Amino acid sequence: MKKGQNLYNYAKKIILGGNMLLSKRPEMFLPDIWPAYFSKSKDINVWDLNNNKYTDMICAVGQNILGYSNKRLNSKIVNLIKQGNMTTLNCPEEVELTEKLLSLHPWADMAKFARSGGEANSIAVRIARAASGKDGVAICGYHGWHDWYLSVNLRGKNKLEKHLLKGLEPAGVPRSLKNTVFPFEYGNYSQLLNIVNKKNIGTIKMEVSRGTLPDIGFLRKVRKLATKKKIVLIFDECTSGFRQCNGGLHMKYKIYPDIAMFGKALGNGFAITSVIGKRSFMQKAGSSFISSTFWTERIGFAAGIETLKLMEQKKSWEKIVKYGKYFNSKIKELANKYDLDVKISGIESITSFNFNSKKNFAYKTYITQEMLKKKYLASNQIFITIFHTKKILDKYLKELSPIFKKISFFEKNKIKENKFLKKSVCHQTFQRLNS
């Protein structure tokens, strides 16, 4: 069997795009060098197909707050598999997970489940359109790959630039959807108000946090506007959920939507996503058709139940926020030490740091390149888990320090990227990998 880049180069010939997730393509990290495939994992450690062990600072782009291969969670799932995953009858875990999510979010009355964030987002939009009777959706943030979302780029391929990536072509998306979805920038209330006043908007759909800590004043204005105009307000918490508090980030600030979605952390690596909402809105979807065979499998529900139990017991949200704040403070120290202009963004437990330089992506690639030598899977973004303790972070930061020092040298002396990169710069936009 081929391994590493050899296997990935073969995969690109037979799998559209090389793999199933754009953000996990090796080209997004370290083209032609990234190890690409894993054999096993534990806590925050990953082994590649050559049995090289790495400390993972990216952690599957956010799903595994409790780390990889949690013993208690895996044991629960294995035992259930032995009893059967799918039958003609329904699994009771579906009801139990619903009860748990609704107890954490008392404003909500009903739930619907899927297995991916994109599916959950599409379900939420379908429900909201059924409830409002209007096609128009105002959006802020990343909400998946489906037609309704990518249709924004029918009006210009970079309309989603501030929400996703540059250059995403909406090929295959019906052109009739062209003027149904309208993006607005996070914190720009006047822009949203203008969209609502000029377009036939029945839904406002947004991430509670978009690259920054939540803007409470902005969120309150949005909630008030939606109520006044009888617009369905949806909070997409697929990424932010369970990272700042025990549930949706909106619960921390007591700003409640009409519908909300959760994903990623909900199953700690197992596929489960949820849509919860007020009964008056959710029931409006009864006249539509939202159904799928594999939404009834047992593993996702069971994983969600056990993950919620474990997060509560460990107070995981408190730990990852604390570790994230510590990491951010140390990145600032490194930047100051080496006189680098670095911008830190995101909520505390999902931090990105970027260099105010034309070579930002080259420096991002350089960090990945050099940290890989030290057996780290790392980039300019870190997804904190309960295993990213002060001890682990200090060790990582010690290795990162001389890299920052070299970046400072490259920047001040205008060193060309081909002088410090072994291969090409990581992709910063969507690029076709199959021809």
N, C-alpha and C positions, 0 to 999 in steps of 0.2 A: 504493500500500500504506500502511495506517495504521502509525503508529510510536509507540513509547513507551507511555504510559498509554492512548492511544486504541486501540492495538492490543490491549493487555491487557484493557481494558473490553469489547472485542468478543470476545476469547478466552473471557472468563468466561461468555458467552452460549452458546458452542458446545463448550467443553471443561470437563468436570466439575472444579470446583475452580480453574479458570483455567490450571493447569499441572500437571505430573506430580509435583512435589515440594513438600510443605508448607513446608519450610524455605527454599525459594527464591521463595515468593510475595512480591510487592512489599509486601503488607500486613504482612509480618513485619519489614520494614525501615522504609519510609517511605510510608504509604498515600497514593495519588493523586499522588505525585511521583516515586517511584523509576523510573529509566529502563526497567526491565523486560526489554529484549531487547538482545542484542549482535549485531554484524556480524562482528567478528574479534577475535583476542586474540594476545598475545605476551608471554612472560615473566610479569610481573604487571600487564600493561596490557590493558585491555578497551576496545573502541570500541562505542558504542551505534549505533542505526540512524540517528542524526543526525550520525554521525562525531565525536562528542565522545569524547575519550580520557580514561580514568580509571586511576588507580593502585588496584589491587584488593587490599584487606587481608583479604578474606573468602575469596577464591580457591576458589570452587565448593564451599564447606563441606568442604574437606579433601582433595580428590582429587589436587591437582596440586602435590606436593612439589617436582617439577622445573620448575615453572612451566608456563605455557600454551605450546602449539605448539612443543614441543621439536623442534628441527630434525632431530636424528639419529633420534629416535623416529618422527616423522612420515614421514621418508624411508623408514624400514624398512616402515612400514605401507602407504604408497603403492605401494612396489615389490611387496609381497605382494598387494595388491588387483589389480594388473595381472596377476598370475599366477593369480588366482582365490581366492575366499574360502571357498566351500563346494562340495563335490562328494560323490559317493556314497562315496568313500574318506575316511578320517580324516586330519587334519593331524598331522604329526610334532611340531609345536610343543607339542601337548598333553602328550606324553611328556617333552619337554625341560623344560617349566615344572614338571612334577611332580618331576622329578629335582632341580631347583634348590631348590624349596621344602623338599623332604625333606632335602637336604644342609644347609640352614640350620636345620632342626629335627630333629636326629637321633633324638629320642624318637618321631617319627611314622614310619609305614611306608607309608601309602596316602593318596590324594587323590581328591577329587571336585570338580568345577568348576561354576560357574553364572555369571550375568551381573549379579547385584545382591546387595546385602547381605541383603535380606529373604529372597531365595531360599536363600542360603547358610545363614542361620539356620534356616530351615525344614527344609533337608536335614539339618543337624546334629541337630535335635530328633528327626526321623524315625529317624535312625540310632541315637541314644541310646535312644529308646523301644524300638526293635527289640532292642537289645543288653541292656537292663535287664529287658524284659518288663513294665514299669510305665508308667502314663500320667502320673503326677505329676511336675511340673517346678517346681523352685524357681529363681526368676530374680532377677537384679540388673542393671539397666541397660536400655538401649534395644536392641531386637532385631528391629525391622522391623514390617511392617504385617499380617502374616498372621493367620489365625484363632486359631492356637494362642496367640499373644502377646496380641492384643487381647481374648481371652476373659477376661483378668484383670478387665477392667472390667464383666463381667457381674455381678460381686459388688459393684459400686459404681463409677460412672463416673470417680471420681478415684483409684482404686486404683493407677493407673500415673502419678500426678501427679509423684512423685519420680524417675521414670524417663523420662517423655516429656512430655506436656502435660496440663493440666487439661481436663476436659470432653469427652474423646473418647468418643463414644457407640459401643457395640459392635453397632450395627445390622447385621444380616446374618450375625452370628457365631452358629453353632448353640449354643443354650442348654445342650445336653448337655455342652459343654466348660466349664461354669461352675466346677467344682471340680477342675480339672486343673492349673492353673498358679498359683503362689503367690509374690508378690514379697517380697524382703527388702532392707533398707537396707545399703548398702556399709559395711563395718566392724562391723556389728551381728551378731556371731557367735551370741549367745544367741537372737536372733530366728530366724536360720537353723536353729539346733539344734532349736528348738521346732517349726518347720515339718517338719523331717526326722523328728522323733519322733512327730508327730501325723498326718502325711499319708503317703500311699503314694508317696513320692518315689523315682524312679529316676534322675533327672537334676538336677544343679545346673548352671545356665547363667548366666554372669556376665561383665561387662566387667572386665578386669584393673585398670583405673582408671575411676573414676566421679566426675568433677568435681574430683578431687584427685589428687595423686601417689599411686602405689600404696601400700597398707598391707601391708607384707611379712608382718608377724605374722598378720594376718587371712587373707591368701592361704594361708599355710602351714597354718593351722587348717582352712581349707576343704578343702585337699588331703588332709589327714589324715582328716578326717571322711568325705570321699567314698570314700577307700580302705577305711576301717573298715566303712562301711555298704554297700560294694559299689555305690556310686552313680557313674554316669558324670559326670565333670567336664568341662564345656565352657567354654573361654575364648573370648569374642567379642572379636576383635582387628580387626574391620573398620575401626574408627576409630584405635585406638592402634598398629596394626601399622606398623613401619618408621619410626616417629616418634621413638623413643628409642634404638633399636639396629637392627641389620641383621636384621630379622625381627620376631617377636612380642615384645612387651614382657616377657612372662613369661620369655624366655630370659635377660634381663638379671639376673633374680633366681633363676634355676634352680629355678623352681616349674613343673612340667610338668603339663599337663592330659591328658585322654584324647583329646579332640577340640578343634580350634581353627579359627577362621575368619578369613579376611583379605579385604579389599575396598578401597574408596576408593583409597589410595595405590598399590596393587599395579599398576594399569594407567596411572597418571598421566593420568587423564581418559578412558581407553578402558575399556569395560565388561568386567571380569573379576573374579570372586570365587572364593575357594577354601575348601574344607573339607579339613583334613588330620587324621589320627588314627592311633591304634595299630591294627594289623591285627586284633587280637582283637575290637575294637569295630566297626571299619569293615565287616568281612566279615559281621557279623550282619545288615546291611542287604540282603544278597543275596536274601533272601526277600521283600523289599518291592519297590516300584516307584518309582525315582527317575530320570527321564529327560526330556530335552527337546531338540527339534530344534536350536534356536539356541545351545545350550550347546556345540555342535560347530563353531561358526564359528571361523575362523582368526585374526581380528584380535585378539580378546581375549588369546589365548594368546601371540601374538607380541609384543603390547604388554607383557604381564607379563614376558616374558623380557628384553626390551630395557630396561624400566624397572628391573628388578633389577640388570642390568649397569651401568646409568648411576648408580644409587644407590650401588653399591659403589665405582665409580670416583671419584665425587665425595664419598664419605663424607657423604652428604646428612643423615643422622640427627645427626651431630656438629654440622654447621652450623646446622640449624634449632633444636636444643636451645640452642646458644650464643646465637643471635639471640633466642630466646624468653626466656631468662634475662635478657638485656639489656633487652628490652622491659618485662618485669615490674618490674625495678628502677626503670625510668624512670616507669612508671605510679605506683608507690609514691611516688616523688619529687614528681610532680605532685599527688597526693592530699595529701601532707603540706604542700606549698607553699600550697595553697588551702584547707587545713583541711577536707578532705572525707573522709568515712568510706567507704572503698572496699574491697571484698573481691575479691581475685584468686583464681581457681580454675582447675583444669585442669592437665594436663601442660604442660611449658614451651613446647612448640611449638603448643599449642592453648590459648590463654589467654582467659578471660572476666573482665571486671571489672564489678562491680555496685555501685551506690550504696546504702548503708544508709539508704534513704529511701522513703517512700510514693510518691514521684514517680520511682522508679527507671526504669520503662519510658518515662516522659516524657523523662527525661534521655538514655536510650538513643536515643530517636527524635530528640532535639535534636542529638546527636552526628552521627547519620546525615545529618540535614538540613543542618547547617553544613559537614560535611566534603564533602558532595556539591557544594556551591558551590565548593569548592576542588579539585574533580575527583578525589575519593577515593570509592571504594565501601567504606564502613566502618560498623561498628556497635560494640557493646561486646565483641565477640569477634574475635580475629585468628587466622587459620590460617597459620602461618609456612611459607614456602617458602625455597628456597636463594637466591632473589632479594630477600628481605626483609633486606638487609644493614644494617649499622649506619648507613650513609649514608642509606638509604631510610627506616629507622625514625626517625632523627633528624629528617629532614624532616617526616615524619608527626607526630611528637611536638611539633615546633615549631608546627604548625598546630593541634594538639589543645590546647595549653596555654591559649590565650585562651578556648577553649570550656569547659575546666574552671573557669577563673576566673569565667565567667558562671554556670555551674551552681552554684558556691559562692554567688554573689550571689542566685540564685533561691532556693536552699535557705535561706539565712539570713534572707531577707526574705519568705519564704513566697509567692513569686510564683506565680500560677496558671499552669498549663501552656498555657492558651489565649493567654497573653500572649507566649509565646516559640515556640510551634509554629504553623506555617502551616496544617497540616491536623491530623488526628486522631493519637492515640498509636498506635504500632505494636501489632499483635496480640500478646498474650501467652498466649493459649489458642487452641484450635481453634475456628474460626468458619466456618460454612457460607457459601460464596460463591455457590452456585447455589440458586435457589429454584424 
